[in-house]
Amino acid sequence: MTSEELKQLLDEKYTEYCRSDFFIGTDPIQIPKMFEDKEDIEISGFLAASLAWGQRPTIIKKCRELMQLMEYTPYDFILHASDSDFHRFHQFKHRTFNGYDCCYFIQSLAEIYRRQGGLEKVFTTAWQEHQDMFEVLRCWYTAFTILPAEPRVLRHIACVEKGSACKRINMFLRWMVRKDQSGIDFGLWKGIPASALLIPLDLHTGNISRQLGLLTRKQNDARAVKELTGRLRTFDPDDPIRYDFALFGLGAFNNTNK
């Protein structure tokens, strides 16, 4: 396919899949959609994105369980939870993410909101300083791992320095930064441009991108994210990550043999 044909295909699939009535009901973004206050949206969205691996119905079920454990007040909970409140998470488990990991994530979020100005400030300040989303991801990792942790929890925190594609955190950033007529992404954060975002590269997106000739690298890693995002920017420099809907949809919902 020529570049023009690829762009036409991606534009068509973006229109087909980027619809709130089609997308939200089966996607973890429905978790932050439960809330109205900015901080609740950010925290529930971050936790939902962090658990977003595996079967989507299971992801959504576990995210709802987590919100219930936080009494459906995630911002208030992280700020005011006592040591005894954390006992309720000891039995929480999603795949290899266990109660200890869950408590560490909540405590790290509390540290960020109490001492670092919140999630938006951490990401936006890093962007304003570096103007490079890979550097932003490095700064994020440093901020989120400032508390002492058992080594096991670090495998659940994507480290771009180690070559991770950082799929879940890039998806969370898409949720917070992008805004379009579909109403799917929130567009809450105004200090980072949509043009700077990186593709949330997962199995579906990577496979279909290779089939379409958009991606040559075989591994789904940071270098692949850079390559694919760069290619998508040639189609839409202002909002390249809107094609995440097209690529994910083609891989997850379509017959990719067509």
C-alpha positions in Angstrom: 0.0 0.0 0.0 1.1 3.5 -0.7 1.4 6.1 2.1 -1.8 7.8 0.8 -3.6 4.4 0.8 -2.4 3.7 4.4 -3.5 7.1 5.6 -6.9 6.6 4.0 -7.3 3.2 5.6 -6.3 4.5 9.1 -8.6 7.5 8.8 -11.5 5.2 7.9 -10.8 2.8 10.8 -10.3 5.7 13.2 -13.8 6.9 12.3 -15.2 3.4 12.6 -13.7 2.5 16.0 -13.3 5.8 17.8 -16.9 6.0 18.9 -18.0 6.2 22.5 -20.9 3.9 22.0 -18.7 1.2 20.5 -15.5 1.6 22.4 -16.1 2.6 26.1 -18.3 -0.4 27.0 -15.5 -2.9 26.5 -12.4 -0.8 27.4 -10.8 0.0 30.8 -11.4 3.7 30.2 -14.9 3.1 31.5 -13.4 3.0 35.0 -12.3 6.7 35.1 -15.6 7.5 33.3 -17.3 6.6 36.6 -16.0 9.8 38.1 -16.5 13.6 37.7 -13.8 15.2 39.8 -10.4 15.7 38.1 -8.3 13.9 40.7 -10.6 10.9 40.9 -10.5 10.6 37.1 -6.7 10.8 37.2 -6.1 8.3 40.0 -8.7 5.8 38.8 -7.5 6.2 35.3 -3.9 5.6 36.3 -4.8 2.5 38.3 -7.0 1.1 35.5 -4.3 1.6 32.9 -1.8 0.0 35.3 -4.0 -3.2 35.4 -4.7 -3.2 31.7 -3.1 -6.4 30.6 -4.9 -9.7 29.9 -8.5 -10.2 29.0 -10.4 -7.0 28.9 -13.5 -8.3 30.8 -11.2 -9.5 33.6 -9.3 -6.2 33.6 -12.6 -4.2 34.0 -13.8 -6.6 36.7 -10.6 -6.2 38.8 -10.6 -2.5 38.3 -14.1 -2.2 39.6 -13.1 -4.4 42.5 -10.2 -2.0 43.3 -12.5 1.0 43.1 -14.9 -0.7 45.6 -12.0 -1.3 48.0 -11.2 2.4 47.7 -14.9 3.1 48.5 -15.3 4.7 45.1 -13.4 7.8 46.4 -9.9 7.2 45.1 -8.5 10.7 45.7 -9.9 10.9 49.2 -8.8 7.4 49.9 -5.2 7.9 49.0 -4.9 11.1 51.0 -6.5 9.8 54.2 -6.1 6.0 54.3 -4.7 4.8 57.6 -2.3 1.8 57.9 -5.3 -0.4 58.9 -7.1 0.6 55.7 -4.5 -1.1 53.7 -5.3 -4.5 55.1 -8.2 -4.7 52.8 -5.9 -4.9 49.7 -3.9 -7.9 51.0 -6.1 -10.4 49.1 -6.3 -8.3 45.9 -4.8 -10.0 42.9 -4.7 -9.5 39.1 -2.4 -11.9 37.3 1.0 -11.2 38.9 -0.1 -7.9 40.5 -0.8 -8.7 44.2 -1.8 -6.9 47.4 1.7 -5.6 48.1 2.0 -4.1 44.6 -1.4 -2.5 45.0 -0.5 -0.9 48.3 2.8 0.4 46.9 0.9 2.0 43.9 -1.6 3.7 46.2 1.2 4.9 48.6 3.2 6.2 45.7 0.2 8.1 44.3 -0.3 9.5 47.8 3.3 10.8 47.8 2.8 12.4 44.4 -0.4 14.2 45.4 0.8 15.2 48.8 4.4 16.3 47.9 4.7 16.6 44.2 1.6 18.5 43.1 -0.3 15.5 41.6 -0.1 13.4 38.4 -0.6 16.3 36.0 2.1 18.4 37.5 4.6 15.6 37.5 4.1 14.8 33.8 3.6 18.4 32.6 6.6 19.8 34.5 8.8 17.0 32.9 7.4 17.9 29.4 8.0 21.6 29.9 11.6 20.9 30.9 12.5 18.3 28.3 10.1 18.6 25.4 10.6 14.9 24.8 8.1 12.2 26.0 10.8 9.6 26.4 12.5 11.9 29.0 9.0 12.5 30.5 8.7 8.7 31.0 12.1 8.6 32.6 11.1 11.4 35.0 7.9 9.6 35.8 9.6 6.4 36.7 11.9 8.3 39.1 8.9 10.1 40.7 6.8 7.0 41.1 9.6 4.8 42.6 10.8 7.3 45.2 9.5 5.2 48.0 11.4 2.1 49.1 10.1 -1.0 47.4 10.6 -4.7 47.2 12.2 -5.6 43.9 9.1 -7.5 42.8 6.9 -4.4 42.5 9.3 -2.7 40.0 8.4 -5.2 37.3 4.9 -3.6 37.3 6.4 -0.1 36.7 7.5 0.3 33.2 11.0 1.6 32.8 11.9 3.2 29.5 15.6 3.2 30.4 15.4 -0.6 30.2 13.7 -0.4 26.8 10.1 -0.9 27.8 7.4 0.3 25.4 5.6 1.7 28.5 2.3 0.7 26.8 0.1 1.3 29.9 1.5 4.7 30.9 1.3 5.9 27.3 -2.3 4.8 27.2 -3.0 6.7 30.4 -1.4 9.8 28.9 -3.6 9.4 25.8 -6.6 9.4 28.1 -5.5 12.5 30.0 -4.2 14.6 27.1 -6.2 13.8 23.9 -9.6 15.2 23.2 -11.8 14.8 20.1 -15.4 14.7 19.2 -15.9 11.1 20.2 -15.7 12.0 23.9 -13.6 8.9 24.7 -10.4 10.5 25.8 -10.7 13.1 28.6 -8.4 16.0 27.4 -8.0 17.1 31.0 -4.3 18.1 30.8 -3.6 21.1 28.7 0.1 21.5 29.3 1.2 18.6 27.0 0.3 18.7 23.3 -1.4 15.7 21.7 1.4 15.9 19.0 3.9 14.8 21.6 2.2 11.6 22.7 3.6 8.2 22.0 1.7 5.2 20.7 0.5 2.7 23.4 2.1 -0.2 21.7 0.6 -3.6 22.5 0.4 -7.0 20.8 -2.6 -6.1 18.6 -1.1 -2.7 17.6 2.3 -4.1 16.9 1.1 -7.0 14.8 -1.2 -5.0 12.6 1.4 -2.3 12.2 3.9 -4.8 10.9 1.3 -6.3 8.6 0.6 -2.9 7.1 4.3 -2.1 6.8 4.2 0.7 9.4 6.7 -1.0 11.7 9.8 -2.9 10.9 11.2 -3.6 14.4 10.2 -7.1 15.6 10.2 -6.4 19.3 7.4 -4.3 21.0 9.9 -2.0 22.9 10.8 1.6 23.2 12.6 1.7 19.8 9.4 0.3 18.2 7.3 3.0 19.9 9.7 5.6 18.5 9.6 4.1 15.0 5.8 3.7 14.8 5.0 7.0 16.4 7.2 8.7 13.9 5.5 7.1 11.0 2.0 8.0 12.4 3.2 11.7 12.7 3.6 11.8 8.9 -0.1 11.1 8.6 -1.2 13.5 11.3 1.5 15.6 13.0 -0.9 17.3 15.4 -2.7 14.2 16.7 -0.8 11.1 15.6 -2.0 8.9 18.4 -5.6 9.1 17.2 -4.5 6.2 15.0 -4.2 4.0 18.1 -8.0 3.4 17.7 -7.5 2.3 14.1 -4.6 0.0 14.8 -5.9 -1.5 17.9 -9.3 -2.0 16.3 -7.8 -3.6 13.2 -5.9 -6.0 15.4 -8.5 -6.7 18.0 -11.8 -6.5 16.2 -11.1 -7.0 12.5 -10.2 -10.1 10.6 -6.6 -9.2 10.0 -6.3 -11.8 7.2 -8.4 -9.6 5.0 
